[in-house]
Amino acid sequence: MAQEFRISPYFSKKQVTAIDKLIDKIGCSRADVVKQLVLIKLAEMGYFDKK
């Protein structure tokens, strides 16, 4: 899988395989996972809090 090489500096091959198996089970893409992680991080940082 070509995508493996893109994230390999951040995760071990074993972790990438586990992530891909879970993503296949859930039926989403890596992009969906990344979007959710970004939204969670922005919420934690208070980005969506009204000023």
Secondary structure, DSSP 4 states (H G I P E B T S, - for coil): -HHHHHHTTTS-HHHHHHHHHHHHHHT--HHHHHHHHHHHHHHHTTTTS--
